[in-house]
Amino acid sequence: MATNVTTAPATSGTIIQKLRRRGRPEDPGQPTRLSPLWTFVAWLATLAFFAPVAWMVLTSFHQESDAATNPPSLFAPLTLDQYALLLGRDITPYLLNSAMASVFSTLLVLVLAVPAAYALSIKPVEKWTDVMFFFLSTKFLPLIAALLPVYMIVKDVGMLDNVWTLVVLYTGMNLPIAVWMMRSFLAEVPKEILEAAEVDGAGLPTVLLRIVAPVAMPGLAATSLICFIFSWNEFMFAVNLTATKASTAPVFLVGFITNEGLFLARLCAAATLVSLPVLIAGIAAQDKLVHGLSLGAVK
């Protein structure tokens, strides 16, 4: 006499036990945890990169005599005298010049780079690889090699010691990088969205502003932040093409290196103040920056 054997349906507990025996993660959607060793290595690398910045900030709260000791005095008394002396030298015009040159050049770079990257990534362009190589080749020449002809041109047109000269130069410097970055970001935009917009009769400005820009916002944030940092930190053109009216923050930092010696504590205080705008901009765009830099990395 045959007997029917009914198998009970597998429960979630039995499935989890089978997955554990096979060495698979319980939930593929959950990220796997790093081992304690890799966690320690990650923290060690983070501290190693952050240690110079922390030391700079700590030194800025010391007196010059304590900052110049060898070995350095870690537990020296803290004071705000360096920041008081620094603000007394009126750092505001230098920060405003840096902000103006960096912000306006970044805006111009985005205005020029987005249409160029759109044409290279979405619309078919003949021999686009040659065009991209041409953009990249403009970064091969060192700035010091171009300094003399740039100086002569700027002098002939009467634009020395003018912040708008820096805006034009920073735009030209950052434009190749922005085109390369934005092309990889715009290549991730779904073609179906653009085709639907064209069917609805949307023009190129509408497509760029209302469709491409929102989708590629993380890429725009990453590109603009990198261009802003490069412009903010630029020193070669700023120190040679400006004098008093258009000097930027990096030029202001050099003023603490004199024939009387190096004012280390005051220099660290000035460097801390100059680093704050870039730090604030990075924190404000942190989520979009991480997403933007990871676009196109994994197919």
C-alpha positions in Angstrom: 0.0 0.0 0.0 1.6 3.3 -1.2 1.7 6.2 1.2 1.8 9.8 0.2 4.6 11.7 1.8 3.9 15.4 2.0 7.0 17.6 2.3 6.5 20.7 4.4 7.3 24.0 2.7 10.6 25.4 3.5 10.4 28.1 6.1 12.6 31.2 6.3 14.5 29.7 9.2 15.5 26.6 7.2 16.5 28.8 4.2 18.7 31.0 6.3 20.4 27.9 7.8 21.1 26.5 4.3 22.5 29.8 3.3 24.7 29.9 6.3 26.0 26.4 5.6 26.8 27.4 2.0 28.6 30.6 3.2 26.3 33.0 1.4 25.1 36.3 2.9 21.6 36.1 4.4 20.4 39.1 2.5 22.1 40.0 -0.7 20.8 43.5 -0.5 22.7 44.2 2.7 26.4 45.2 2.5 28.9 42.7 3.8 30.7 43.8 6.9 34.5 44.3 6.8 36.7 42.3 9.0 38.1 44.1 12.1 41.5 44.1 10.5 40.4 46.0 7.4 38.4 48.4 9.7 41.5 49.1 11.6 43.5 49.7 8.4 40.9 52.1 7.1 40.9 54.1 10.4 44.7 54.1 10.4 44.8 55.4 6.8 42.2 58.1 7.7 44.2 59.2 10.7 47.4 59.3 8.6 45.8 61.6 6.1 44.1 63.8 8.7 47.1 64.1 11.0 48.8 67.0 9.1 45.6 69.0 9.0 45.0 68.4 12.7 48.6 69.5 13.5 48.1 72.6 11.4 44.9 73.6 13.3 46.6 72.8 16.7 49.7 74.9 15.8 47.5 77.8 14.9 46.4 78.1 18.5 50.0 78.2 19.9 52.4 81.1 20.4 55.3 81.5 17.9 57.8 80.4 20.5 55.9 77.2 21.2 55.3 76.5 17.5 59.0 76.8 16.7 60.3 74.3 19.3 62.1 71.2 18.3 60.6 68.7 19.0 57.2 70.5 18.7 55.4 71.2 21.9 52.1 69.3 21.8 50.7 70.4 25.1 51.6 74.1 24.9 49.1 76.7 26.1 46.4 77.5 23.6 45.6 81.1 22.6 43.7 83.0 19.9 46.4 85.7 19.5 47.4 84.4 16.0 43.8 84.8 14.7 43.5 88.2 16.3 46.7 89.3 14.6 45.6 87.7 11.3 42.3 89.5 11.3 44.1 92.7 12.0 46.0 92.4 8.7 42.6 92.5 6.9 42.5 89.1 5.1 39.0 89.9 3.8 40.0 91.4 0.4 42.1 88.4 -0.4 39.3 86.0 0.5 36.9 88.0 -1.6 39.2 88.0 -4.6 39.7 84.2 -4.3 35.9 83.7 -3.9 35.1 85.9 -6.9 37.7 84.3 -9.2 36.8 80.8 -8.1 33.0 81.1 -8.3 32.8 83.0 -11.6 35.3 80.8 -13.3 33.5 77.7 -12.1 30.2 79.0 -13.4 31.7 79.8 -16.8 33.3 76.4 -16.9 29.9 74.7 -16.3 28.2 76.9 -18.9 30.8 75.9 -21.5 31.5 72.3 -20.5 28.0 71.0 -20.2 27.0 71.6 -23.9 30.4 70.3 -25.1 30.0 67.2 -23.0 26.4 66.8 -24.1 27.6 66.8 -27.7 30.4 64.4 -27.1 28.4 61.9 -25.0 24.8 61.9 -26.3 24.9 63.3 -29.8 27.2 61.4 -32.3 30.3 63.4 -33.1 32.8 62.2 -35.8 36.2 61.4 -34.4 35.1 62.3 -30.8 38.2 60.5 -29.4 40.4 63.0 -31.2 38.4 65.8 -29.7 38.8 64.4 -26.2 42.5 64.0 -26.7 42.8 67.6 -27.8 41.1 68.7 -24.6 43.5 66.5 -22.5 46.6 67.7 -24.4 46.0 71.3 -23.2 46.9 70.1 -19.7 50.3 68.7 -20.8 52.1 72.1 -20.8 53.3 73.2 -17.3 52.0 76.5 -16.1 55.5 78.0 -15.7 56.1 77.4 -19.5 53.1 79.5 -20.4 53.7 82.2 -17.8 55.8 84.6 -19.9 53.5 84.7 -23.0 50.4 85.0 -20.8 52.1 87.8 -18.8 53.0 89.7 -22.0 49.4 89.4 -23.4 47.8 90.4 -20.2 50.2 93.4 -19.9 49.5 94.5 -23.5 45.7 94.5 -23.0 46.1 96.4 -19.6 44.6 93.6 -17.4 47.4 93.2 -14.9 46.2 93.1 -11.3 42.7 92.5 -12.3 40.5 89.7 -10.9 38.7 89.2 -14.2 42.0 88.1 -15.7 42.2 85.3 -13.2 38.6 84.4 -14.0 39.4 84.0 -17.7 42.6 82.0 -17.0 41.0 79.7 -14.4 38.2 79.0 -16.9 40.6 77.9 -19.5 42.6 75.8 -17.0 39.6 73.9 -15.7 37.6 73.5 -18.9 39.4 70.4 -20.2 38.9 68.6 -16.9 35.3 69.6 -16.7 34.5 68.4 -20.2 36.1 65.0 -19.5 34.2 64.6 -16.2 30.9 65.8 -17.5 31.1 63.5 -20.6 31.3 60.4 -18.4 28.5 61.7 -16.2 26.2 62.6 -19.1 26.8 59.2 -20.7 24.8 57.7 -17.8 21.7 59.7 -18.7 19.1 57.4 -20.2 18.6 58.0 -23.9 14.9 57.3 -23.7 14.3 60.4 -21.6 16.0 62.6 -24.2 14.2 61.0 -27.0 10.9 61.5 -25.3 11.7 65.2 -24.7 12.6 65.6 -28.4 9.3 64.0 -29.4 7.5 66.5 -27.2 9.2 69.3 -29.0 11.7 70.4 -26.3 14.6 72.5 -27.6 18.2 72.1 -26.6 18.1 74.7 -23.8 15.1 73.1 -22.3 16.6 69.6 -22.5 19.8 70.8 -20.8 18.2 72.8 -18.1 15.1 70.8 -17.2 16.1 67.2 -18.1 19.9 66.8 -18.2 20.8 69.1 -15.3 18.5 67.4 -12.7 19.6 63.9 -13.7 23.3 64.8 -13.8 23.2 66.9 -10.7 25.6 64.7 -8.8 28.1 65.0 -11.6 27.6 68.7 -11.8 28.3 69.0 -8.1 31.5 66.9 -8.3 32.8 68.8 -11.3 32.0 72.2 -9.9 33.6 71.4 -6.6 36.8 70.1 -8.2 37.0 73.2 -10.4 36.4 75.4 -7.4 39.2 73.8 -5.5 41.6 74.1 -8.3 40.8 77.8 -8.8 40.9 78.5 -5.1 44.4 76.9 -4.6 46.0 78.3 -7.8 49.1 80.2 -7.0 51.3 80.6 -10.1 49.2 83.1 -12.1 47.9 84.8 -9.0 51.3 85.7 -7.6 52.7 86.9 -11.0 49.7 88.7 -12.5 48.4 90.5 -9.4 49.9 93.1 -7.1 47.6 94.7 -4.6 44.0 94.9 -5.8 43.5 91.4 -7.1 45.7 89.3 -4.9 44.2 86.0 -3.7 44.3 84.0 -0.5 47.3 81.8 -1.5 49.3 85.0 -2.2 48.3 86.3 1.2 49.8 83.1 2.8 53.2 83.8 1.2 53.4 87.1 3.2 54.2 85.2 6.3 57.5 83.9 4.8 59.8 86.9 5.3 63.5 87.6 5.7 62.8 87.9 9.4 61.9 84.2 9.6 58.9 81.9 9.2 55.9 82.9 11.4 54.7 79.3 11.7 51.8 79.7 14.1 50.4 82.7 12.2 50.9 80.8 8.9 49.0 77.9 10.2 46.2 80.2 11.4 46.0 81.8 8.0 46.0 78.4 6.2 43.2 77.2 8.5 41.0 80.2 7.6 41.8 79.9 3.9 40.9 76.2 4.0 37.5 76.7 5.6 35.5 77.8 2.4 36.7 74.7 0.6 35.9 72.5 3.6 32.4 74.0 3.9 31.7 73.5 0.2 32.8 69.9 0.4 30.6 69.1 3.4 27.6 70.8 1.8 27.9 68.8 -1.4 29.2 65.6 0.2 26.3 63.3 -0.8 26.2 64.5 -4.4 30.0 64.5 -4.6 30.2 60.8 -3.6 27.4 59.9 -6.0 28.9 61.9 -8.8 32.4 60.5 -8.5 31.1 57.0 -8.5 29.0 57.4 -11.7 30.3 55.3 -14.5 32.7 53.4 -12.2 30.6 50.2 -12.2 28.7 49.0 -15.2 
